[in-house]
Amino acid sequence: MFRRVADFEKSWAADSASTLKVFRALTDASLGQAVAPGGRTLGRLAWHLTCTVGEMPGHAGLEIDGPALESEPPASAAAIAAAYEKASDSLLARVKAWSDATLDVEDDLYGQRWTRGFTLHALLEHQIHHRGQMTVLMRQAGLRVPSIYGPAREDWAGMGMQPPKV
């Protein structure tokens, strides 16, 4: 849970940059990659993350400039990345209206009472969770996975090293 708005801003800026790296590695052709028939596709996961940037904080009173939760995803990976970046930037701009004390305010989210500090924490973890799913689907689609928390498999050779054994 976040106790300081500045801590969230710093965490979100770094994490959303990682998410944008993943989004920008997608291709239009890869958006249909699903883990199994009937499962979410890369495009749906990316759009779900994009829409949630506004949906979850919206329950806590922040009006974010982003797509509606149930809207249809664009067919273009670049359009999804652009919409995500716009929503993410809007979140960072709008959360500045909150004070650290605001983070203790409780709102109704999904039938529960969440502090705003927890809502921001949940939004960040939600993004991390789905971004991890996306990287698996990216591998299945034959895409290169960008480095996020450390080198991706392809990055080791560039460092003159062998990838770790799994």
Contacts in CASP RR format, 6 or more apart in sequence:
PFRMAT RR
TARGET T0000
AUTHOR 0000-0000-0000
METHOD contacts of the structure
MODEL  1
MFRRVADFEKSWAADSASTLKVFRALTDASLGQAVAPGGRTLGRLAWHLT
CTVGEMPGHAGLEIDGPALESEPPASAAAIAAAYEKASDSLLARVKAWSD
ATLDVEDDLYGQRWTRGFTLHALLEHQIHHRGQMTVLMRQAGLRVPSIYG
PAREDWAGMGMQPPKV
1 103 0 8 1.000
1 115 0 8 1.000
1 117 0 8 1.000
1 118 0 8 1.000
1 121 0 8 1.000
2 8 0 8 1.000
2 11 0 8 1.000
2 103 0 8 1.000
2 117 0 8 1.000
2 118 0 8 1.000
2 120 0 8 1.000
2 121 0 8 1.000
3 100 0 8 1.000
3 103 0 8 1.000
3 117 0 8 1.000
4 100 0 8 1.000
4 103 0 8 1.000
5 95 0 8 1.000
5 96 0 8 1.000
5 98 0 8 1.000
5 99 0 8 1.000
5 100 0 8 1.000
5 102 0 8 1.000
5 103 0 8 1.000
8 95 0 8 1.000
8 117 0 8 1.000
8 120 0 8 1.000
8 124 0 8 1.000
9 92 0 8 1.000
9 95 0 8 1.000
9 96 0 8 1.000
11 124 0 8 1.000
12 88 0 8 1.000
12 91 0 8 1.000
12 92 0 8 1.000
12 95 0 8 1.000
12 120 0 8 1.000
12 124 0 8 1.000
13 92 0 8 1.000
15 124 0 8 1.000
15 127 0 8 1.000
15 128 0 8 1.000
16 84 0 8 1.000
16 85 0 8 1.000
16 88 0 8 1.000
16 127 0 8 1.000
18 131 0 8 1.000
18 148 0 8 1.000
18 149 0 8 1.000
19 49 0 8 1.000
19 84 0 8 1.000
19 88 0 8 1.000
19 127 0 8 1.000
19 131 0 8 1.000
20 81 0 8 1.000
20 84 0 8 1.000
20 85 0 8 1.000
20 88 0 8 1.000
21 146 0 8 1.000
21 147 0 8 1.000
21 148 0 8 1.000
22 131 0 8 1.000
22 134 0 8 1.000
22 135 0 8 1.000
22 138 0 8 1.000
22 145 0 8 1.000
22 146 0 8 1.000
22 148 0 8 1.000
23 46 0 8 1.000
23 77 0 8 1.000
23 80 0 8 1.000
23 81 0 8 1.000
23 84 0 8 1.000
24 77 0 8 1.000
24 81 0 8 1.000
24 146 0 8 1.000
25 138 0 8 1.000
25 143 0 8 1.000
25 144 0 8 1.000
25 145 0 8 1.000
25 146 0 8 1.000
26 42 0 8 1.000
26 43 0 8 1.000
26 46 0 8 1.000
26 77 0 8 1.000
26 80 0 8 1.000
26 81 0 8 1.000
26 138 0 8 1.000
26 143 0 8 1.000
27 77 0 8 1.000
27 141 0 8 1.000
27 143 0 8 1.000
28 75 0 8 1.000
28 76 0 8 1.000
28 77 0 8 1.000
29 141 0 8 1.000
30 42 0 8 1.000
30 77 0 8 1.000
30 137 0 8 1.000
30 138 0 8 1.000
30 141 0 8 1.000
30 142 0 8 1.000
30 143 0 8 1.000
31 41 0 8 1.000
31 42 0 8 1.000
31 43 0 8 1.000
31 46 0 8 1.000
31 73 0 8 1.000
31 75 0 8 1.000
31 77 0 8 1.000
31 80 0 8 1.000
32 41 0 8 1.000
32 42 0 8 1.000
32 43 0 8 1.000
33 41 0 8 1.000
33 42 0 8 1.000
33 137 0 8 1.000
33 138 0 8 1.000
33 140 0 8 1.000
33 141 0 8 1.000
34 40 0 8 1.000
34 41 0 8 1.000
34 42 0 8 1.000
34 137 0 8 1.000
35 133 0 8 1.000
35 136 0 8 1.000
35 137 0 8 1.000
35 140 0 8 1.000
40 48 0 8 1.000
40 133 0 8 1.000
41 137 0 8 1.000
42 134 0 8 1.000
42 137 0 8 1.000
42 138 0 8 1.000
42 141 0 8 1.000
43 73 0 8 1.000
43 77 0 8 1.000
43 80 0 8 1.000
44 73 0 8 1.000
45 130 0 8 1.000
45 133 0 8 1.000
45 134 0 8 1.000
45 137 0 8 1.000
46 73 0 8 1.000
46 77 0 8 1.000
46 80 0 8 1.000
46 81 0 8 1.000
46 84 0 8 1.000
46 134 0 8 1.000
47 67 0 8 1.000
47 71 0 8 1.000
47 73 0 8 1.000
47 74 0 8 1.000
47 80 0 8 1.000
48 130 0 8 1.000
49 84 0 8 1.000
49 126 0 8 1.000
49 127 0 8 1.000
49 130 0 8 1.000
49 131 0 8 1.000
50 66 0 8 1.000
50 67 0 8 1.000
50 80 0 8 1.000
50 83 0 8 1.000
50 84 0 8 1.000
50 87 0 8 1.000
51 66 0 8 1.000
51 67 0 8 1.000
51 68 0 8 1.000
51 69 0 8 1.000
51 70 0 8 1.000
51 71 0 8 1.000
51 87 0 8 1.000
52 69 0 8 1.000
52 123 0 8 1.000
52 126 0 8 1.000
52 127 0 8 1.000
53 64 0 8 1.000
53 66 0 8 1.000
53 84 0 8 1.000
53 87 0 8 1.000
53 88 0 8 1.000
53 90 0 8 1.000
53 91 0 8 1.000
53 123 0 8 1.000
54 62 0 8 1.000
54 64 0 8 1.000
54 66 0 8 1.000
54 87 0 8 1.000
54 90 0 8 1.000
54 91 0 8 1.000
55 68 0 8 1.000
55 69 0 8 1.000
56 109 0 8 1.000
56 119 0 8 1.000
56 122 0 8 1.000
56 123 0 8 1.000
56 126 0 8 1.000
57 64 0 8 1.000
57 91 0 8 1.000
57 94 0 8 1.000
57 95 0 8 1.000
57 119 0 8 1.000
57 120 0 8 1.000
57 123 0 8 1.000
58 64 0 8 1.000
59 107 0 8 1.000
59 108 0 8 1.000
59 109 0 8 1.000
59 119 0 8 1.000
60 105 0 8 1.000
60 107 0 8 1.000
60 109 0 8 1.000
60 114 0 8 1.000
60 116 0 8 1.000
60 119 0 8 1.000
61 107 0 8 1.000
62 91 0 8 1.000
62 94 0 8 1.000
62 95 0 8 1.000
62 97 0 8 1.000
62 98 0 8 1.000
63 94 0 8 1.000
64 87 0 8 1.000
64 90 0 8 1.000
64 91 0 8 1.000
64 94 0 8 1.000
65 86 0 8 1.000
65 87 0 8 1.000
65 90 0 8 1.000
66 83 0 8 1.000
66 86 0 8 1.000
66 87 0 8 1.000
66 90 0 8 1.000
67 83 0 8 1.000
67 87 0 8 1.000
73 80 0 8 1.000
74 80 0 8 1.000
74 83 0 8 1.000
95 120 0 8 1.000
98 116 0 8 1.000
102 116 0 8 1.000
103 115 0 8 1.000
103 116 0 8 1.000
103 117 0 8 1.000
103 120 0 8 1.000
104 115 0 8 1.000
104 116 0 8 1.000
104 117 0 8 1.000
105 115 0 8 1.000
105 116 0 8 1.000
106 113 0 8 1.000
106 114 0 8 1.000
106 115 0 8 1.000
106 116 0 8 1.000
107 113 0 8 1.000
107 114 0 8 1.000
107 116 0 8 1.000
107 119 0 8 1.000
108 114 0 8 1.000
109 119 0 8 1.000
114 122 0 8 1.000
131 148 0 8 1.000
135 145 0 8 1.000
135 148 0 8 1.000
138 144 0 8 1.000
138 145 0 8 1.000
139 145 0 8 1.000
144 152 0 8 1.000
144 154 0 8 1.000
145 152 0 8 1.000
145 153 0 8 1.000
145 154 0 8 1.000
146 152 0 8 1.000
147 155 0 8 1.000
151 159 0 8 1.000
151 163 0 8 1.000
153 163 0 8 1.000
156 162 0 8 1.000
156 163 0 8 1.000
156 164 0 8 1.000
157 163 0 8 1.000
END
